[in-house]
């Protein structure tokens, strides 16, 4: 994983950029994050994070929603969510607004 891009804060609003989308592949029976000439297979946690990257929720809201859904503390979820989104932002698969 990469370090957080400059500007990734609790109030940053992640979203999928133009040309990147979530898709369920029936043949693979797998959720994918698809972009121009890129394809990432998603595990269930990655999918849950990306489903919340709707361009409306900030990082804090995403973390709190995940923590509530998985019945854990936000402080336990936040570092992994931040690292995951930072890595995808570095690969151009997520935009941090």
Secondary structure, 3 states (H helix, E strand, C coil): CCCCCCCCCCCCCEECCCCCEEEEECCCCEEEEEECCEEEECCHHHHHHHHCCECCCCHHHHHHHHHHHCCCCHHHHHHHHHHHHHHHHHCCCCEEC
